[in-house]
Amino acid sequence: MKRILKITGFAILMVVFVIIGFAIYKYQTDEVLKAMINHDESKLAYSPSKDTIGADGYDYKEYQLQVNDSITTYNYFFKTKKKCKGYVFFIHGSGGNAIYLSNLYKTLIDAGFSVYAADWRGYGKADGSPNYRGVLRDTEVAFDDFLTRIKSDSLKTIVYGVSLGGQLAIKITKDNLNDVDALVLDGAFESAQQIAIDYAPFDFLKNRAKNHPEDFNQIYIGVRDIKEIRNTPKLIIHSLNDLNVSINHGNNLFNNALEPKEFWRTNTSHIMTLRDLPDETIERIERLIQ
């Protein structure tokens, strides 16, 4: 009997060691899991690229903006070759950078819109590491620069945010209602907290995200801030096939938005509406600003 108990105890101990060893291995090798446990937002929410190739053939200017003593961002103004219909302030998502994603702007530029593409610290040519407060400040400085460059024109101004950039687009619009004529969101987050809940691989991380909203940025929460945008027309786009940001985010943003608003459910990949449905996207945007 004692021998059986010893064997059983040894087996249990080995199982415990295996589980602990696997957990340590998983923690050391899975950057997302490590970021979730340590709440490292620079790695959890952002995937910046330094690749700035991809804007060949476009007419654009690069602007360096001094955000503070240590951060300089690089932003890009793409001019349409047609008679300009309006200006788009474009805020990209967590991956790539403003130049790398320029293929998304092509639809807008070809249709007669000039596009100012905002970038963040850690992205493209900019130094530093992205974080919630930092990318908000970078976007605010870029929007101020955007306004100074179009102030002599009376054309319509559109704030266009995709994925993580959607939260920032909502915040920028809310804070500048007199300067924004329309808001467009594609595959936008409803909140950083909800994304953390969606992506948590284990129940203890999911529950921590649910029960500790103070761990997340409270300066801008899309699903909350959109309630304060009155009169500004809104086009909320979200794909039913979106594997990155659940359609529930789009539903909740739309339900909390005030009129005038439109919800366009698509069947594209994440944030690829401009690329995959160019004609209908332009038609809806033009209708939005008329």
N, C-alpha and C positions, 0 to 999 in steps of 0.2 A: 504493500500500500504506500509506504514511504517513497519507494522507488517511483511509483506512478505519479505521486505528488511532485517529486523532484523534476521528473520529465515534463510534467504539465507546466510547472512553474518556469522551467527553462524555456519551454516553447513560447509561453506568454511573454517572457522577457525578450526573446528574440524578435517576436512580432512588434513589440514596443520599440525596440532598437531600429527595426526596419522602417517603421512608420516615421520615427524621428529623423532617421537618416534621409528618407525620401523628402520629408518636409524641408530639411536644411538644403538638400540638393535643389528642390523646386524653388526655394527662396533665392538661392544664389544664382540660378540660371534663368529664371523667369523675371524679366525686367518689369513687366506690368504688375505682377504679383508683389514684387519688392516695392514698387512705387505705391501700390495701394496700402500695404502695411505701414510704410513710412510716411504716407501721405505726401509724396514728392510730386507736386503738381507739374513741375517742369518736365518730368518724364511721363507722368500719368496722362496728361491732357494734350501734350504737344509733340508733334513729329516733324520738326523743321528740316528743310532741305537747304543746302548751300548751292545747289545747282541753279545757276541763273541763265542757262541756255534755253532758248525756246521762243524768243520774241523777234526772230528774224522776219523781215518784211513788214513789220509794223512801224508806224510813225509815232514815236513816243519820246518823252523826256524823263530823265531820272532826276529826282530831287532828294538831296540829303537834308534830313531834319534832325536838329539837335534837341533830343527829348530832355536830357539832363547832362551833367558833366561827363558821364561815362557811357551814355547810350546815344548813338546816331543811327537812325533808321533810313532806309532807302525806299522811296516811293515812286510810282510810275504813272505818268499821264499819257494815255493812248488817245490820239486824235483821230477821229473819223475823217475819211477823205470825201465824204458826202456832206450835203448841207446838214448841219448838226440839228438833231431833234431834241436833244437833252443831254444832261450829264449824269453819269452813274458813278457813285462812290461805292467801290466794290471791296468787300471784306471777306477774305478767304477763310478756309477752315484750318484744322489743326495740322494738316500735312502740306508739304510743298513750300511755296513762297509766291510772292506776287508776280514774278516773272515766269516761274515754272508753270504756273496755271494760266498763262496768257491764252492758251487755246480756248479756254472758256469764254474769254471776252470777245473772241472773233465774231460770234453771232451778233453781239451788241454793236461792235464797231462797223461791221459790214451793213448793219441796218440803219446806221446814221447816228449812233450814240458815241460820245466820247467818254472814256472810262478812266477814272482815277483809281489805281489799285494800291491799297494801303498794305504795308508790310509791318512786321513786328521785330522786336529784339530777338536775336538768335536765328532769324530767318534771312536767307539770301546773304547779302553782304554785311548785315548788321551783327555786331558783337552782342554778348550778353546771353542770358537764359530767359526764356519766356515764363511768365507766371500771370495769374489772373489780373492783378493790379497793374503789372507792367504792360501787358498787351492792351489794356483799356487806355492807359495813358498814351501809348504809342498811337492808338487809333484816334484819340481825341486830338492829338497834335496834328496828325495827318488830315483830319477833317477840317481843322482850322485852316491848314494850308490849302486844302481843296477849295474852300469858300473864297479865300483871297484870290485864287486864280480864275474864278468864274464870276466874280462879283459885278463885273461890268455887263454881264449878259442877263437876259430875262428868261432864259430857257428853263424848263423844268429840271428839278434835281431829284434823283432817285438814289436811295440807300439800298444796296443789294448785299445781303449776307448769306453765306452758305455754311452749313454744318455748325461748328463752334462759333464761326463768325456771325451766325444769326443772332446769338445773344447780344453781341456787341452792336450789331445793326439796330436792334430794338432799343438799346441804351442810348446810342447816338441820336436816333430819331426822337426818342422821348425828351432828350435834353436840348434838342434843336428844332422844335416843332415849326418855327417860323421859317426855317431854311430848308425843310424837306417837303417835297411835294408828293412823294410816294415811297412806300416801303415794300421790298420784295425779299422773301425768305425762301430758301431752298434747302430742305433736309436739316432744318435748324434744331438746335438743342432747346428744350424747354428750361433746363437748368443743369448746372454742373453736377449737382447732387443726384439728380435722376439718372444721368449718364453713369455715375459711379455705382449706383444701385443696379442699373442694367448690366454693367460689365463685371460686377463682383463675382469671382469664380467660386467663392465659398460663402456659406450662410453667415458666418461670423463677420465677414467683411460687408456683406449686404446689409446686415442688421446694424452694423456700426455706421454705415452711410445713412441709413434711414433715421437712426436715433440721434445723430450728431450733426445737425445742419450747420452748426457753428464751425465745423471743419472745412466748410466750403465758402467760396466767395459770396458775400452778401451785397456787394455793390451793384451788381447787375444780375438779375434773374429774369430770363425772358418771359416766362409764363406769368410773372407778377408785373413786370414793367410794361408789358404790352397793353395792360388795362388802362394805362394813363395816356395812350396815344389816341387822341380824339381828332376826328375830321380827316386825318391823313388816310388816303386810300392804301389798302394793304392787299398784297397778293402772297398767299402762303402756299408754297409748293412742297409736296412731300410724296415720295414714291411708296406705293404699296409693297414694292420689292426691296425697299431699303434695308440692307443687312447691317448697316453701321449705326443708324439712328432710327429707332422704331417709329412707325407711323403714329404711335400714341403721342409722341412729342408734337407732331404737326396737328393732331386733333386737339390737344390741350391748348396749344397756342391759338388756334383758330377760335375755340370756344371762349377763350378769355379776351380775344380781340374785340374792339368796338367797331361798329360800322363806320365807314364803308369797308367791306372786306370780301375777299374771295378765296375759296379753298380749291386748289387744283391738285387732285390726286393723279399721279402718273404711274407708269410702269417701267421707269428707267432705273439705272444704277444710281447709287448715292450721288447727289448733287450734279448729275449729268444732264439736266433738263436743257440747258443752253446748247449742249453738244448734240443731243439726240432728238430734241424736238424744237429746232431753231425757229421755224416759221410760226408755230403756235405760241411760243414764248414771246416773240416780238409782238405778235398780235395782241396778246393779253397785256403786255406792258404798255403798249400804245393806248389801249383802251383804258388802262389804269390812270394815265395822266391827261386824258382828254377832258 
